[in-house]
Structure formats: C-alpha cells, structure tokens
Amino acid sequence: MNLHVLLVEDDLDLAASLVEYLELEHITCDHASNGLHGVELARRNNYDVLLLDIMLPRLDGFGVCEAIRREGLDVPVLMLTARDTLDDKIAGFTAGTDDYLVKPFALKELLFRVKALAKRRSSQPRKYVVADLEIDTETRKAHRHGILLSLAPKEWSLLEYLAKASPGVAQREEMMRAVWGEDLPETNALKVHMHKLRQKVDRPFDIPLIHTVPGVGFALRVEENEA
C-alpha cells in the first residue's frame, strides 16, 4: 500500500527527520511549517493520514483540524504533541483528531500508528454515485453513463466538493475556499469554472445534475421533477 501523508510541524529539524524516516519506509510525506499552509495542502491533495503538531504559527493544530472537518475532509488526523493533559486530548478529539502521539516518541510507534490510521481510512468508501455519474476520489476520475470525463484540476476539485455535499447545497464561498485556499479569486472565476464543469458533466446528457441554488451556491443531485 503506497501511502501519502502530510506532516504539519514547525520544528524544521524534527520535520526533516520524520520526512526522511517515513520516506525510507516508502511513505510519501509532504511538509507544511505553519497551520494555514497545512490547511491549504490538505484541501489540495488526497492524503491518507495527517500528522499534526498542536503548537503551530498562523493557525494552531486545533484550528487546522476544525478547518478541514468543517469542509468535510475525512482524512485521519494523528496529533503529535508534548501537551499530554486530559484537557488537551479532549480539545483535540473535539476538534476532530483521531489519535494522539506524545513527544518524544519512537519512530516505530509513529509508523505503526500511521499504517493503522491509513487502514481505517482505506475501509471508507471513496466513490460517490449520483444517478449515472460516478466520482472516484482515489483514482481522481469521473464517469458519466460509462464515459470518462476529461476534467481540468479546478473542475475536478469543484466536482469532488459538490459530491461530498450531495444531495445538499455547497455554498459559494466555502467552495471557493476549498478550491483556491485563502487567496480567493474574483467571484467571476467560480462562475466561469462552474460553466466549464457543466459543459462536461451535464451538456452531453439528458438529465442535468448540477443545479444553481439562487443566493446560496450549487447542488449535485437529481431534482424531483427530473427523476
């Protein structure tokens, strides 16, 4: 199993050691040195596990965890921290973490916990089906009526976000933050990309699946009058 993890740690020496060790174990490891960058990478990539320090610049570990959970990201989170009080652990689990590892720790224990969390994640469904549209977040491919859709990166990210919210409504601002991060583009950018996405997902087929919800955002679903 080829794993891809994200390490968010501001101690650069420790981070370098952890990245080197994990990659020796054939685990690809991206690194962010502050919380906001960590959130941005978590939004952009599909990680198997997130390794998260608590004391981080710009946004602490609790804030990172809360941010990704608000956006529906279900990546397992392992908090790496020297803060091992019960209150700290309760705060972490409340924010959405899955496990704790108290510093200093043995590298073999870190490896064991990463693999255990990745197995938990791998048992969760990574495919969304809406009518004849299938979206596989593991392979990053989407098919409609058995036809592979050729999607640009931003179009894929928007479709994936819509799928996770389906059949509910994805709000415009939340979609923009999920796809573009904190450096939000002009509102027209979302409109343009959604138009391109609809051309590929809906236009060649009889039943439209992407719907505008006026004043709110967009929804990926079959409307009752079209079922």
C-alpha distance (Angstrom), angle and dihedral (degrees) to the residues before:
residue distance angle dihedral
M1 . . .
N2 3.82 . .
L3 3.79 107.7 .
H4 3.80 129.0 -159.8
V5 3.81 116.3 -162.5
L6 3.78 136.1 176.8
L7 3.81 120.7 -138.5
V8 3.82 116.8 -160.5
E9 3.80 106.0 -169.7
D10 3.81 131.0 138.4
D11 3.83 95.7 -159.2
L12 3.80 96.9 92.4
D13 3.81 95.7 -166.4
L14 3.79 92.0 51.8
A15 3.80 91.2 43.9
A16 3.80 92.2 52.1
S17 3.81 90.9 50.7
L18 3.80 93.0 48.8
V19 3.80 93.9 46.6
E20 3.81 91.1 49.3
Y21 3.82 92.9 48.0
L22 3.81 94.6 47.4
E23 3.79 93.0 47.5
L24 3.82 89.8 51.1
E25 3.82 84.2 57.8
H26 3.84 89.0 52.6
I27 3.80 94.1 -105.3
T28 3.80 115.4 134.8
C29 3.80 109.3 -134.4
D30 3.81 127.4 -166.8
H31 3.81 118.0 -166.0
A32 3.80 134.5 -146.7
S33 3.81 121.6 -178.4
N34 3.82 97.4 -159.2
G35 3.77 136.7 38.9
L36 3.81 99.2 -112.5
H37 3.79 92.1 52.2
G38 3.79 88.3 48.5
V39 3.80 91.8 54.8
E40 3.81 90.4 47.8
L41 3.81 92.9 52.4
A42 3.81 92.2 44.7
R43 3.80 89.6 54.3
R44 3.79 93.3 47.1
N45 3.82 101.0 45.4
N46 3.78 137.6 44.8
Y47 3.82 104.9 -121.9
D48 3.79 127.6 -174.8
V49 3.83 93.8 -149.2
L50 3.80 136.5 6.9
L51 3.83 117.3 -144.9
L52 3.77 106.6 -158.0
D53 3.79 133.2 -173.4
I54 3.81 116.6 -153.7
M55 3.80 101.4 -143.8
L56 3.80 102.0 63.4
P57 3.81 133.8 149.0
R58 3.82 120.8 -111.3
L59 3.83 93.7 11.0
D60 3.80 125.5 16.2
G61 3.79 125.1 -130.7
F62 3.79 94.1 -97.5
G63 3.81 89.6 54.1
V64 3.80 92.1 48.1
C65 3.79 91.3 51.5
E66 3.80 93.0 46.9
A67 3.82 91.3 48.3
I68 3.80 95.9 53.5
R69 3.81 92.8 43.4
R70 3.82 91.0 52.0
E71 3.78 88.0 56.6
G72 3.79 93.3 51.1
L73 3.81 97.7 -107.9
D74 3.80 107.6 153.9
V75 3.82 98.8 -170.3
P76 3.85 110.2 140.7
V77 3.81 112.2 -108.1
L78 3.79 124.4 -147.2
M79 3.80 112.0 -170.3
L80 3.81 116.5 -146.5
T81 3.77 109.1 -159.9
A82 3.77 147.2 146.3
R83 3.82 88.1 -145.6
D84 3.78 103.4 92.8
T85 3.81 103.7 159.7
L86 3.78 119.3 127.8
D87 3.81 90.6 -114.2
D88 3.81 90.7 55.2
K89 3.79 91.6 50.2
I90 3.80 92.3 47.6
A91 3.81 89.6 50.3
G92 3.79 90.4 50.6
F93 3.79 95.3 49.1
T94 3.80 89.9 45.6
A95 3.82 89.2 53.9
G96 3.80 89.9 52.3
T97 3.80 108.0 -94.6
D98 3.81 119.2 150.5
D99 3.81 102.8 -155.8
Y100 3.81 144.1 3.3
L101 3.80 132.1 -135.2
V102 3.80 115.9 -173.8
K103 3.82 120.0 -142.2
P104 2.96 128.3 -87.4
F105 3.79 95.6 44.8
A106 3.79 137.6 162.2
L107 3.79 114.2 -101.7
K108 3.80 90.7 -133.4
E109 3.79 89.8 58.2
L110 3.80 90.3 50.6
L111 3.80 89.8 51.6
F112 3.81 91.8 48.7
R113 3.80 92.8 50.8
V114 3.81 93.5 45.9
K115 3.80 91.3 53.4
A116 3.81 92.0 45.0
L117 3.81 92.4 51.7
A118 3.81 91.7 45.2
K119 3.80 90.3 54.7
R120 3.80 89.4 51.7
R121 3.79 89.7 52.4
S122 3.79 94.0 44.8
S123 3.81 90.3 58.5
Q124 3.81 90.2 60.5
P125 3.81 119.1 91.4
R126 3.79 114.7 -98.5
K127 3.78 96.9 -177.5
Y128 3.80 126.7 87.7
V129 3.80 122.1 -163.6
V130 3.80 123.6 -165.1
A131 3.82 111.8 173.5
D132 3.85 104.7 -55.6
L133 3.82 93.3 -17.0
E134 3.82 117.0 103.3
I135 3.80 120.8 -170.4
D136 3.80 118.0 -170.5
T137 3.80 110.9 -167.4
E138 3.80 92.9 -171.9
T139 3.81 96.3 57.6
R140 3.83 91.9 27.8
K141 3.79 91.0 -131.4
A142 3.78 131.4 130.2
H143 3.80 127.8 -161.5
R144 3.77 130.0 -171.7
H145 3.79 119.4 -165.5
G146 3.80 85.6 -11.6
I147 3.81 93.0 -56.3
L148 3.81 118.4 124.0
L149 3.81 111.1 -123.3
S150 3.80 115.9 -138.3
L151 3.81 103.0 -138.7
A152 3.79 129.9 178.8
P153 3.85 115.4 -131.7
K154 3.81 94.8 -98.6
E155 3.80 91.2 46.0
W156 3.80 90.5 51.5
S157 3.81 91.8 49.3
L158 3.80 91.5 50.5
L159 3.81 92.6 47.8
E160 3.80 91.9 48.2
Y161 3.81 90.9 50.5
L162 3.81 91.0 49.2
A163 3.81 90.4 49.0
K164 3.80 92.7 52.9
A165 3.81 90.4 50.8
S166 3.82 94.5 43.1
P167 2.97 129.9 156.3
G168 3.79 85.3 14.7
V169 3.77 127.0 72.8
A170 3.81 123.1 -86.7
Q171 3.78 108.9 -145.9
R172 3.80 117.1 -129.6
E173 3.80 98.1 -124.9
E174 3.81 93.2 45.4
M175 3.81 90.6 50.6
M176 3.78 91.3 50.6
R177 3.80 92.5 49.8
A178 3.80 91.6 47.6
V179 3.81 92.9 51.4
W180 3.82 103.7 32.2
G181 3.82 101.8 25.7
E182 3.80 121.6 -145.3
D183 3.83 93.2 -30.4
L184 3.78 94.3 78.7
P185 3.81 118.2 -165.4
E186 3.77 125.3 -139.7
T187 3.80 113.6 -67.6
N188 3.80 89.2 -111.8
A189 3.82 89.8 66.8
L190 3.80 91.3 68.0
K191 3.80 90.6 48.0
V192 3.81 91.8 51.9
H193 3.80 94.5 47.7
M194 3.80 92.7 45.4
H195 3.81 89.3 52.0
K196 3.82 90.1 53.1
L197 3.80 91.0 46.6
R198 3.79 92.0 51.9
Q199 3.79 90.7 50.4
K200 3.80 88.4 60.5
V201 3.81 102.3 34.8
D202 3.82 101.7 37.3
R203 3.78 114.7 13.8
P204 3.84 99.0 72.8
F205 3.82 92.4 47.5
D206 3.80 137.0 69.3
I207 3.80 100.6 -123.3
P208 3.84 121.0 51.1
L209 3.80 114.7 -136.8
I210 3.82 102.4 -179.4
H211 3.80 111.6 75.0
T212 3.79 132.1 -177.6
V213 3.79 115.0 -128.7
P214 3.81 102.9 -156.2
G215 3.78 114.2 -120.3
V216 3.80 92.9 2.0
G217 3.79 116.7 55.5
F218 3.79 139.7 -99.6
A219 3.81 138.5 -42.6
L220 3.79 132.0 -156.6
R221 3.80 107.2 -147.5
V222 3.80 147.4 97.7
E223 3.80 110.2 -89.2
E224 3.81 115.7 -133.7
N225 3.81 94.0 -117.6
E226 3.82 89.2 54.4
A227 3.80 98.7 45.3
